[in-house]
Every structure is written in structure tokens, then in C-alpha cells.
Amino acid sequence: MPITRQDAWTDDEDLMLAETVLRHIREGGTQLKAFEEVGKKLSRTGAACGFRWNSFVRKQYQSGIELAKKQRKELKKQSKKVEDEPAIEKAVEDAADLNEVGTITIDVVKSFLDDLQEKVEKTSIQKENISKCDKRVKELEKKVFQLSAENEKLKEELKTIEGDHRALVDIMDRARKMVGNKEN
């Protein structure tokens, strides 16, 4: 049985967890599968990954989760369009049937092929745009993660400074009382 880690999570591990879960959301997979995948890579249990995601990492990626869900919907729409390709084949068959009765012309075929070429070009451009958006999303998610970590550090520093300030004020109050007692 492989040894599972129980040490503290690093920022890189949190980032890997977030990227994997967001990819699974985007691709229509389950978070459980994502936890198992990350667990294998990090020598942690899927349950530990799930706990880390739900208790800490997920809060930092709310916008990324929403974006991944939108991308999943877009991918479903695109796959639906791909499923509609048999309709194109049927149109070609219908055109061939029309040709048999002599009602189709070369101009109709040319127009049909031009339309088809235009759709292919649009699809290619959309794929490039999706790829660019995916890269940008990953960059922004990484930036959000880094800023969130920095924010947490600053909050901790603020708590420390506030505690030090309270302690200093208490010391000064005690010193004033002592000086007041000596004068009396």
C-alpha cells in the first residue's frame, strides 16, 4: 500500500489541485475524479484533496469555477454542432438526389461549399480564441491564487501588528498608573 502524505499543503499543490478541478469542471468531469487524479500525483488521498478543495482552495477560485462552468456549456454547444454534421451529409445526399432529376446547378453546389468553408473557418477561429482564453484563464487563476495567498499573509501581519499595538498600549497604561502612584 503506497504511503500517503499528511504534511502541510504548499502553494504549488493548491494550484495543481485548483487547475485540475477547474479542468474537470470545464470538461464535464466530476470533482471526485479530479480529487483522485491530484491525489495520485501528490501521494495524498482523494478525500484529503476533496477536503482541501472544499475547506480552503475553492473559496479562492469562485470566479474560475463560474468561468469553467460557462466554458463547459460552450463546449456542449459546440459538440452539439458537431453532432449536427450528419445533417450536412444528408444535405449533400439530397443535393445528389436533386441532381438526378436535373434541378441542381453547379452554382448551388459552389454556394453550398462556400458556406461550408466559411463555417470551417469560423470554427477554426473559435478554437484559437478558446485556446487563448484558456491560457489567459490559467494565468489569471494563478495570479488570483498568488494574490489570495499574499492577502492571507498580510491579514496575519495585520493581526500581529494589532496585537503588538494592544500590548504596547497596555504597557503604556500601566506605566502611567505607576507614575501616578509614585506622585501620590
N, CA, C and O of each residue as an XYZ file, in Angstrom:
736
protein
N       0.842     -1.173      0.000
C       0.000      0.000      0.000
C       0.892      1.243      0.000
O       1.778      1.356      0.848
N       0.674      2.196     -0.951
C       1.543      3.366     -1.008
C       1.352      4.270      0.208
O       0.272      4.349      0.794
N       2.427      4.936      0.557
C       2.384      5.839      1.708
C       1.712      7.141      1.284
O       2.065      7.728      0.261
N       0.733      7.589      2.083
C       0.067      8.856      1.780
C       0.637      9.941      2.675
O       0.928      9.726      3.851
N       0.784     11.105      2.077
C       1.362     12.233      2.800
C       0.326     12.857      3.717
O      -0.873     12.820      3.441
N       0.804     13.425      4.804
C      -0.073     14.129      5.726
C       0.539     15.464      6.137
O       0.105     16.083      7.108
N       1.560     15.904      5.384
C       2.201     17.170      5.721
C       1.392     18.346      5.179
O       0.378     18.149      4.508
N       1.830     19.537      5.462
C       1.114     20.754      5.052
C       1.112     20.892      3.535
O       2.016     20.415      2.849
N       0.086     21.548      3.035
C      -0.045     21.784      1.597
C       0.798     22.992      1.201
O       0.873     23.981      1.931
N       1.430     22.894      0.036
C       2.191     24.033     -0.484
C       1.323     24.807     -1.452
O       0.273     24.328     -1.879
N       1.765     26.014     -1.799
C       1.036     26.827     -2.768
C       0.962     26.125     -4.124
O      -0.066     26.175     -4.799
N       2.060     25.468     -4.520
C       2.071     24.759     -5.807
C       1.066     23.609     -5.811
O       0.398     23.366     -6.816
N       0.960     22.904     -4.690
C      -0.011     21.810     -4.609
C      -1.439     22.336     -4.669
O      -2.302     21.741     -5.315
N      -1.684     23.458     -3.987
C      -3.014     24.078     -4.067
C      -3.327     24.486     -5.497
O      -4.447     24.303     -5.975
N      -2.326     25.043     -6.177
C      -2.516     25.464     -7.567
C      -2.808     24.258     -8.463
O      -3.691     24.317     -9.317
N      -2.064     23.165     -8.266
C      -2.301     21.951     -9.056
C      -3.713     21.422     -8.804
O      -4.403     21.006     -9.735
N      -4.132     21.441     -7.552
C      -5.476     20.996     -7.196
C      -6.511     21.858     -7.904
O      -7.454     21.340     -8.501
N      -6.335     23.161     -7.837
C      -7.299     24.080     -8.453
C      -7.350     23.889     -9.967
O      -8.434     23.813    -10.546
N      -6.191     23.812    -10.609
C      -6.163     23.659    -12.071
C      -6.832     22.354    -12.498
O      -7.566     22.325    -13.486
N      -6.585     21.297    -11.768
C      -7.161     20.001    -12.120
C      -8.679     20.003    -11.935
O      -9.413     19.526    -12.801
N      -9.143     20.537    -10.816
C     -10.588     20.571    -10.562
C     -11.277     21.450    -11.602
O     -12.328     21.081    -12.126
N     -10.695     22.606    -11.905
C     -11.296     23.501    -12.902
C     -11.317     22.845    -14.287
O     -12.275     23.014    -15.041
N     -10.264     22.099    -14.615
C     -10.246     21.391    -15.906
C     -11.370     20.359    -15.956
O     -12.060     20.227    -16.967
N     -11.544     19.636    -14.860
C     -12.613     18.628    -14.826
C     -13.988     19.286    -14.950
O     -14.873     18.770    -15.634
N     -14.158     20.425    -14.284
C     -15.439     21.141    -14.397
C     -15.653     21.569    -15.839
O     -16.734     21.388    -16.399
N     -14.604     22.143    -16.439
C     -14.681     22.642    -17.813
C     -15.002     21.521    -18.796
O     -15.762     21.716    -19.745
N     -14.420     20.350    -18.563
C     -14.593     19.230    -19.495
C     -15.800     18.368    -19.165
O     -16.058     17.379    -19.852
N     -16.538     18.722    -18.131
C     -17.744     17.979    -17.786
C     -17.487     16.775    -16.895
O     -18.369     15.933    -16.728
N     -16.304     16.680    -16.327
C     -15.984     15.574    -15.423
C     -16.458     15.883    -14.014
O     -17.036     16.939    -13.757
N     -16.210     14.958    -13.112
C     -16.643     15.152    -11.727
C     -15.470     15.629    -10.880
O     -14.306     15.391    -11.203
N     -15.804     16.304     -9.796
C     -14.763     16.749     -8.879
C     -14.106     15.552     -8.191
O     -12.916     15.589     -7.879
N     -14.875     14.502     -7.956
C     -14.297     13.311     -7.320
C     -13.154     12.741     -8.152
O     -12.114     12.356     -7.617
N     -13.358     12.692     -9.463
C     -12.294     12.195    -10.357
C     -11.083     13.122    -10.281
O      -9.939     12.667    -10.296
N     -11.348     14.429    -10.199
C     -10.251     15.393    -10.093
C      -9.470     15.174     -8.802
O      -8.240     15.215     -8.803
N     -10.182     14.941     -7.703
C      -9.512     14.718     -6.418
C      -8.645     13.460     -6.482
O      -7.526     13.441     -5.972
N      -9.175     12.413     -7.115
C      -8.408     11.174     -7.238
C      -7.151     11.399     -8.088
O      -6.069     10.917     -7.753
N      -7.314     12.141     -9.196
C      -6.186     12.414    -10.093
C      -5.087     13.183     -9.358
O      -3.914     12.819     -9.428
N      -5.475     14.240     -8.659
C      -4.491     15.040     -7.916
C      -3.889     14.207     -6.791
O      -2.687     14.277     -6.535
N      -4.721     13.422     -6.123
C      -4.228     12.587     -5.030
C      -3.112     11.657     -5.486
O      -2.121     11.480     -4.777
N      -3.268     11.072     -6.652
C      -2.227     10.170     -7.172
C      -0.939     10.939     -7.451
O       0.153     10.458     -7.151
N      -1.071     12.145     -8.030
C       0.116     12.938     -8.358
C       0.858     13.403     -7.105
O       2.086     13.498     -7.100
N       0.103     13.690     -6.046
C       0.704     14.268     -4.848
C       0.910     13.253     -3.717
O       1.354     13.621     -2.629
N       0.594     11.999     -3.965
C       0.668     10.954     -2.934
C      -0.196     11.315     -1.728
O       0.221     11.176     -0.578
N      -1.401     11.779     -2.018
C      -2.382     12.089     -0.980
C      -3.664     11.331     -1.321
O      -3.828     10.857     -2.446
N      -4.552     11.221     -0.371
C      -5.815     10.539     -0.659
C      -6.750     11.495     -1.392
O      -6.637     12.715     -1.277
N      -7.675     10.909     -2.145
C      -8.690     11.719     -2.802
C      -9.514     12.491     -1.783
O      -9.928     13.623     -2.034
N      -9.746     11.871     -0.635
C     -10.514     12.535      0.422
C      -9.764     13.756      0.953
O     -10.372     14.791      1.225
N      -8.456     13.636      1.099
C      -7.656     14.773      1.573
C      -7.713     15.914      0.559
O      -7.815     17.085      0.926
N      -7.647     15.553     -0.712
C      -7.731     16.572     -1.764
C      -9.113     17.233     -1.752
O      -9.225     18.451     -1.890
N     -10.148     16.432     -1.588
C     -11.504     16.974     -1.528
C     -11.676     17.891     -0.337
O     -12.302     18.946     -0.443
N     -11.122     17.493      0.796
C     -11.233     18.321      1.991
C     -10.500     19.644      1.787
O     -11.012     20.708      2.135
N      -9.291     19.566      1.217
C      -8.509     20.793      0.985
C      -9.250     21.718      0.020
O      -9.296     22.932      0.221
N      -9.827     21.134     -1.026
C     -10.575     21.930     -2.010
C     -11.749     22.634     -1.328
O     -11.912     23.846     -1.463
N     -12.548     21.890     -0.612
C     -13.764     22.454     -0.018
C     -13.487     23.390      1.156
O     -14.256     24.320      1.399
N     -12.407     23.154      1.880
C     -12.157     23.969      3.068
C     -11.335     25.213      2.785
O     -11.425     26.183      3.538
N     -10.536     25.219      1.723
C      -9.630     26.346      1.534
C      -9.555     26.838      0.083
O      -9.790     28.018     -0.179
N      -9.234     25.956     -0.851
C      -8.896     26.378     -2.211
C     -10.107     26.889     -2.992
O     -10.001     27.875     -3.722
N     -11.243     26.233     -2.845
C     -12.435     26.584     -3.631
C     -12.824     28.046     -3.441
O     -13.240     28.704     -4.395
N     -12.694     28.557     -2.229
C     -13.078     29.937     -1.924
C     -12.275     30.935     -2.750
O     -12.759     32.025     -3.058
N     -11.062     30.566     -3.105
C     -10.187     31.460     -3.849
C     -10.447     31.408     -5.352
O      -9.908     32.226     -6.097
N     -11.258     30.466     -5.804
C     -11.457     30.268     -7.235
C     -12.921     30.361     -7.651
O     -13.319     29.725     -8.627
N     -13.728     31.135     -6.939
C     -15.150     31.232     -7.278
C     -15.348     31.722     -8.710
O     -16.159     31.170     -9.454
N     -14.610     32.755     -9.092
C     -14.770     33.281    -10.458
C     -14.286     32.254    -11.483
O     -14.877     32.119    -12.554
N     -13.222     31.539    -11.161
C     -12.715     30.497    -12.056
C     -13.714     29.365    -12.230
O     -13.850     28.807    -13.318
N     -14.414     29.029    -11.149
C     -15.426     27.967    -11.213
C     -16.561     28.389    -12.133
O     -17.012     27.610    -12.973
N     -17.022     29.632    -11.971
C     -18.109     30.129    -12.832
C     -17.681     30.137    -14.295
O     -18.444     29.748    -15.179
N     -16.448     30.586    -14.542
C     -15.946     30.616    -15.911
C     -15.840     29.204    -16.478
O     -16.192     28.981    -17.637
N     -15.368     28.259    -15.692
C     -15.242     26.872    -16.156
C     -16.614     26.299    -16.504
O     -16.755     25.555    -17.474
N     -17.625     26.649    -15.703
C     -18.982     26.172    -15.989
C     -19.492     26.763    -17.303
O     -20.137     26.069    -18.089
N     -19.203     28.039    -17.541
C     -19.606     28.666    -18.805
C     -18.903     28.003    -19.984
O     -19.513     27.746    -21.022
N     -17.607     27.728    -19.811
C     -16.855     27.071    -20.876
C     -17.400     25.677    -21.147
O     -17.432     25.231    -22.294
N     -17.832     24.980    -20.084
C     -18.420     23.645    -20.263
C     -19.680     23.743    -21.114
O     -19.905     22.913    -21.995
N     -20.505     24.766    -20.848
C     -21.724     24.958    -21.641
C     -21.381     25.230    -23.102
O     -22.024     24.700    -24.008
N     -20.359     26.064    -23.324
C     -19.946     26.362    -24.699
C     -19.443     25.101    -25.404
O     -19.755     24.875    -26.574
N     -18.670     24.287    -24.696
C     -18.177     23.047    -25.292
C     -19.332     22.110    -25.647
O     -19.303     21.433    -26.674
N     -20.356     22.082    -24.774
C     -21.525     21.250    -25.072
C     -22.226     21.749    -26.326
O     -22.660     20.953    -27.158
N     -22.338     23.075    -26.463
C     -22.969     23.639    -27.656
C     -22.178     23.271    -28.906
O     -22.749     22.910    -29.935
N     -20.837     23.369    -28.798
C     -20.003     23.036    -29.946
C     -20.105     21.560    -30.296
O     -20.140     21.206    -31.474
N     -20.153     20.691    -29.286
C     -20.263     19.265    -29.579
C     -21.625     18.965    -30.207
O     -21.747     18.055    -31.027
N     -22.638     19.725    -29.822
C     -23.966     19.578    -30.431
C     -23.885     19.916    -31.910
O     -24.488     19.244    -32.747
N     -23.122     20.980    -32.226
C     -22.952     21.363    -33.629
C     -22.251     20.255    -34.406
O     -22.601     19.976    -35.553
N     -21.248     19.617    -33.770
C     -20.533     18.517    -34.428
C     -21.490     17.350    -34.664
O     -21.407     16.657    -35.678
N     -22.408     17.144    -33.701
C     -23.394     16.074    -33.872
C     -24.337     16.372    -35.036
O     -24.939     15.459    -35.603
N     -24.461     17.643    -35.388
C     -25.334     18.034    -36.490
C     -24.694     17.794    -37.855
O     -25.331     18.034    -38.880
N     -23.434     17.319    -37.888
C     -22.768     17.070    -39.162
C     -23.513     16.057    -40.029
O     -23.493     16.184    -41.253
N     -24.175     15.046    -39.434
C     -24.951     14.163    -40.304
C     -26.007     14.935    -41.128
O     -26.370     14.515    -42.227
N     -26.482     16.041    -40.595
C     -27.439     16.854    -41.354
C     -26.781     17.405    -42.614
O     -27.422     17.515    -43.659
N     -25.500     17.751    -42.510
C     -24.774     18.234    -43.688
C     -24.655     17.114    -44.712
O     -24.850     17.324    -45.909
N     -24.331     15.913    -44.219
C     -24.224     14.771    -45.124
C     -25.559     14.506    -45.813
O     -25.595     14.187    -47.001
N     -26.656     14.637    -45.069
C     -27.980     14.441    -45.652
C     -28.243     15.496    -46.719
O     -28.833     15.199    -47.757
N     -27.803     16.733    -46.463
C     -27.989     17.795    -47.452
C     -27.229     17.471    -48.736
O     -27.712     17.723    -49.839
N     -26.035     16.910    -48.573
C     -25.268     16.516    -49.759
C     -25.989     15.404    -50.514
O     -26.062     15.427    -51.743
N     -26.521     14.431    -49.775
C     -27.275     13.339    -50.419
C     -28.508     13.883    -51.129
O     -28.825     13.489    -52.251
N     -29.204     14.808    -50.441
C     -30.376     15.421    -51.064
C     -29.989     16.160    -52.341
O     -30.712     16.132    -53.336
N     -28.826     16.824    -52.290
C     -28.361     17.545    -53.474
C     -28.068     16.557    -54.598
O     -28.351     16.828    -55.765
N     -27.494     15.404    -54.232
C     -27.219     14.389    -55.250
C     -28.532     13.875    -55.846
O     -28.620     13.650    -57.053
N     -29.563     13.689    -54.993
C     -30.865     13.259    -55.485
C     -31.457     14.300    -56.427
O     -32.036     13.966    -57.462
N     -31.304     15.561    -56.054
C     -31.819     16.635    -56.912
C     -31.102     16.637    -58.252
O     -31.708     16.912    -59.288
N     -29.814     16.329    -58.230
C     -29.039     16.310    -59.461
C     -29.583     15.261    -60.409
O     -29.572     15.445    -61.627
N     -30.056     14.163    -59.850
C     -30.597     13.093    -60.692
C     -31.808     13.579    -61.469
O     -32.031     13.153    -62.602
N     -32.588     14.464    -60.872
C     -33.753     14.969    -61.592
C     -33.427     16.262    -62.325
O     -34.296     16.851    -62.968
N     -32.161     16.712    -62.231
C     -31.721     17.840    -63.035
C     -32.048     19.205    -62.467
O     -32.060     20.178    -63.222
N     -32.319     19.332    -61.146
C     -32.694     20.641    -60.616
C     -31.556     21.312    -59.846
O     -31.739     22.412    -59.325
N     -30.407     20.684    -59.765
C     -29.283     21.305    -59.061
C     -28.275     21.794    -60.096
O     -28.045     21.172    -61.134
N     -27.685     22.944    -59.756
C     -26.697     23.514    -60.679
C     -25.350     23.592    -59.980
O     -25.235     23.408    -58.768
N     -24.355     23.865    -60.773
C     -23.004     23.998    -60.225
C     -22.939     25.203    -59.280
O     -22.171     25.194    -58.318
N     -23.739     26.238    -59.550
C     -23.759     27.424    -58.687
C     -24.305     27.084    -57.297
O     -23.821     27.606    -56.293
N     -25.311     26.210    -57.243
C     -25.874     25.799    -55.959
C     -24.825     25.028    -55.159
O     -24.672     25.248    -53.957
N     -24.110     24.132    -55.822
C     -23.068     23.354    -55.163
C     -21.954     24.274    -54.681
O     -21.470     24.143    -53.557
N     -21.548     25.215    -55.550
C     -20.497     26.161    -55.179
C     -20.928     26.983    -53.967
O     -20.141     27.177    -53.040
N     -22.132     27.453    -53.964
C     -22.646     28.243    -52.839
C     -22.652     27.417    -51.554
O     -22.271     27.900    -50.488
N     -23.089     26.170    -51.674
C     -23.108     25.271    -50.515
C     -21.697     25.056    -49.976
O     -21.483     25.110    -48.765
N     -20.739     24.814    -50.857
C     -19.362     24.586    -50.438
C     -18.735     25.849    -49.856
O     -17.954     25.776    -48.908
N     -19.075     27.003    -50.419
C     -18.578     28.269    -49.866
C     -19.087     28.468    -48.443
O     -18.335     28.864    -47.553
N     -20.364     28.190    -48.239
C     -20.944     28.308    -46.893
C     -20.251     27.345    -45.928
O     -19.944     27.701    -44.790
N     -20.015     26.136    -46.395
C     -19.348     25.139    -45.567
C     -17.928     25.585    -45.217
O     -17.492     25.447    -44.074
N     -17.207     26.122    -46.209
C     -15.850     26.626    -45.966
C     -15.862     27.757    -44.941
O     -14.990     27.818    -44.074
N     -16.828     28.636    -45.033
C     -16.948     29.756    -44.097
C     -17.179     29.237    -42.664
O     -16.604     29.764    -41.711
N     -18.019     28.208    -42.524
C     -18.269     27.627    -41.208
C     -16.999     26.993    -40.640
O     -16.725     27.112    -39.446
N     -16.232     26.325    -41.488
C     -14.978     25.705    -41.045
C     -14.008     26.780    -40.566
O     -13.352     26.605    -39.539
N     -13.908     27.881    -41.290
C     -13.006     28.966    -40.898
C     -13.443     29.586    -39.570
O     -12.605     29.883    -38.718
N     -14.758     29.781    -39.392
C     -15.255     30.332    -38.133
C     -14.943     29.396    -36.976
O     -14.558     29.840    -35.894
N     -15.110     28.101    -37.208
C     -14.822     27.114    -36.170
C     -13.348     27.143    -35.799
O     -12.995     27.056    -34.622
N     -12.501     27.265    -36.790
C     -11.059     27.328    -36.539
C     -10.707     28.564    -35.721
O      -9.910     28.486    -34.786
N     -11.291     29.685    -36.065
C     -11.046     30.923    -35.321
C     -11.558     30.785    -33.898
O     -10.910     31.229    -32.950
N     -12.738     30.160    -33.751
C     -13.294     29.969    -32.403
C     -12.389     29.075    -31.564
O     -12.211     29.325    -30.372
N     -11.817     28.039    -32.169
C     -10.914     27.154    -31.428
C      -9.677     27.919    -30.970
O      -9.216     27.742    -29.842
N      -9.138     28.774    -31.849
C      -7.978     29.576    -31.465
C      -8.330     30.515    -30.317
O      -7.558     30.672    -29.370
N      -9.508     31.139    -30.411
C      -9.943     32.056    -29.350
C     -10.130     31.317    -28.031
O      -9.761     31.830    -26.974
N     -10.694     30.129    -28.084
C     -10.890     29.335    -26.871
C      -9.532     28.974    -26.262
O      -9.353     29.028    -25.046
N      -8.597     28.613    -27.109
C      -7.263     28.264    -26.630
C      -6.610     29.473    -25.950
O      -6.020     29.344    -24.878
N      -6.719     30.642    -26.577
C      -6.155     31.860    -25.991
C      -6.851     32.176    -24.669
O      -6.200     32.553    -23.694
N      -8.160     32.025    -24.638
C      -8.921     32.296    -23.412
C      -8.532     31.322    -22.309
O      -8.407     31.716    -21.149
N      -8.339     30.054    -22.659
C      -7.926     29.064    -21.661
C      -6.578     29.441    -21.054
O      -6.393     29.357    -19.840
N      -5.629     29.862    -21.910
C      -4.321     30.265    -21.396
C      -4.461     31.469    -20.479
O      -3.850     31.528    -19.413
N      -5.271     32.424    -20.907
C      -5.467     33.640    -20.101
C      -6.135     33.302    -18.762
O      -5.769     33.846    -17.720
N      -7.112     32.403    -18.808
C      -7.797     31.989    -17.574
C      -6.797     31.352    -16.618
O      -6.807     31.650    -15.424
N      -5.941     30.483    -17.127
C      -4.944     29.836    -16.268
C      -4.006     30.867    -15.656
O      -3.664     30.787    -14.477
N      -3.585     31.855    -16.486
C      -2.716     32.906    -15.964
C      -3.425     33.689    -14.860
O      -2.849     33.960    -13.807
N      -4.684     34.046    -15.117
C      -5.431     34.831    -14.140
C      -5.722     34.031    -12.870
O      -5.678     34.576    -11.767
N      -6.017     32.745    -13.023
C      -6.256     31.903    -11.846
C      -4.995     31.821    -10.993
O      -5.057     31.877     -9.765
N      -3.853     31.688    -11.659
C      -2.589     31.634    -10.928
C      -2.361     32.955    -10.199
O      -1.946     32.969     -9.040
N      -2.634     34.066    -10.888
C      -2.478     35.392    -10.280
C      -3.426     35.551     -9.090
O      -3.026     36.054     -8.040
N      -4.684     35.121     -9.253
C      -5.654     35.212     -8.158
C      -5.160     34.397     -6.970
O      -5.244     34.844     -5.826
N      -4.657     33.223     -7.236
C      -4.154     32.374     -6.165
C      -3.003     33.058     -5.439
O      -2.958     33.076     -4.209
N      -2.067     33.623     -6.211
C      -0.926     34.293     -5.596
C      -1.382     35.501     -4.777
O      -0.901     35.723     -3.666
N      -2.310     36.276     -5.331
C      -2.808     37.449     -4.613
C      -3.581     37.044     -3.357
O      -3.504     37.716     -2.329
N      -4.319     35.951     -3.451
C      -5.046     35.468     -2.276
C      -4.076     35.046     -1.177
O      -4.289     35.335      0.000
N      -3.024     34.368     -1.571
C      -2.018     33.948     -0.588
C      -1.353     35.174      0.035
O      -1.135     35.226      1.245
N      -1.034     36.159     -0.806
C      -0.426     37.389     -0.294
C      -1.392     38.106      0.652
O      -0.986     38.630      1.689
N      -2.664     38.120      0.282
C      -3.684     38.748      1.123
C      -3.753     38.062      2.491
O      -3.846     38.733      3.519
N      -3.706     36.736      2.502
C      -3.736     35.999      3.760
C      -2.518     36.347      4.624
O      -2.639     36.520      5.837
N      -1.351     36.447      3.990
C      -0.146     36.798      4.739
C      -0.288     38.196      5.342
O       0.070     38.421      6.498
N      -0.815     39.136      4.545
C      -0.991     40.497      5.039
C      -2.001     40.559      6.182
O      -1.831     41.340      7.119
N      -3.046     39.744      6.111
C      -4.018     39.694      7.204
C      -3.347     39.210      8.482
O      -3.581     39.750      9.563
N      -2.503     38.177      8.344
C      -1.794     37.656      9.511
C      -0.858     38.718     10.084
O      -0.774     38.885     11.301
N      -0.151     39.441      9.201
C       0.743     40.502      9.672
C      -0.054     41.591     10.387
O       0.381     42.115     11.412
N      -1.219     41.926      9.843
C      -2.065     42.941     10.463
C      -2.501     42.500     11.855
O      -2.491     43.298     12.792
N      -2.887     41.228     11.994
C      -3.274     40.716     13.315
C      -2.107     40.824     14.300
O      -2.294     41.201     15.457
N      -0.928     40.494     13.837
C       0.255     40.573     14.693
C       0.511     42.018     15.121
O       0.762     42.295     16.294
N       0.443     42.929     14.156
C       0.676     44.348     14.462
C      -0.382     44.867     15.427
O      -0.072     45.607     16.361
N      -1.637     44.473     15.194
C      -2.704     44.909     16.104
C      -2.464     44.367     17.516
O      -2.669     45.080     18.499
N      -2.041     43.136     17.615
C      -1.735     42.547     18.920
C      -0.582     43.281     19.599
O      -0.628     43.572     20.794
N       0.462     43.575     18.804
C       1.599     44.316     19.350
C       1.157     45.710     19.813
O       1.593     46.195     20.858
N       0.300     46.336     19.032
C      -0.196     47.665     19.383
C      -0.970     47.614     20.695
O      -0.765     48.454     21.572
N      -1.858     46.634     20.832
C      -2.618     46.487     22.076
C      -1.685     46.273     23.265
O      -1.885     46.855     24.331
N      -0.675     45.443     23.080
C       0.281     45.177     24.158
C       1.035     46.454     24.532
O       1.252     46.721     25.714
N       1.435     47.245     23.532
C       2.148     48.488     23.776
C       1.264     49.486     24.536
O       1.719     50.143     25.472
N       0.006     49.588     24.123
C      -0.935     50.485     24.808
C      -1.120     50.037     26.259
O      -1.160     50.870     27.164
N      -1.234     48.724     26.484
C      -1.362     48.206     27.846
C      -0.139     48.559     28.690
O      -0.272     48.954     29.848
N       1.047     48.417     28.111
C       2.285     48.742     28.833
C       2.308     50.232     29.183
O       2.667     50.618     30.295
N       1.919     51.049     28.218
C       1.904     52.494     28.472
C       0.888     52.856     29.557
O       1.167     53.711     30.397
N      -0.271     52.226     29.550
C      -1.282     52.479     30.588
C      -0.740     52.088     31.963
O      -0.915     52.823     32.935
N      -0.091     50.943     32.039
C       0.485     50.515     33.310
C       1.573     51.479     33.779
O       1.673     51.787     34.966
N       2.384     51.950     32.836
C       3.451     52.894     33.191
C       2.853     54.197     33.722
O       3.350     54.755     34.701
N       1.787     54.683     33.078
C       1.118     55.905     33.553
C       0.573     55.703     34.961
O       0.698     56.572     35.824
N      -0.036     54.537     35.175
C      -0.592     54.274     36.515
C       0.539     54.233     37.559
O       0.387     54.754     38.664
N       1.655     53.619     37.203
C       2.777     53.528     38.134
C       3.324     54.925     38.440
O       3.629     55.234     39.591
N       3.446     55.761     37.416
C       3.944     57.123     37.619
C       2.945     57.903     38.486
O       3.341     58.671     39.363
N       1.662     57.698     38.233
C       0.619     58.352     39.018
C       0.670     57.907     40.463
O       0.466     58.733     41.352
N       0.931     56.643     40.741
C       1.012     56.124     42.107
C       2.221     56.675     42.840
O       2.144     56.932     44.042
N       3.347     56.864     42.142
C       4.563     57.379     42.763
C       4.411     58.850     43.152
O       4.958     59.293     44.162
N       3.675     59.590     42.351
C       3.468     61.008     42.649
C       2.572     61.209     43.846
O       2.684     62.221     44.538
N       1.683     60.268     44.106
C       0.760     60.391     45.263
C       1.436     59.954     46.473
O       0.846     59.976     47.553
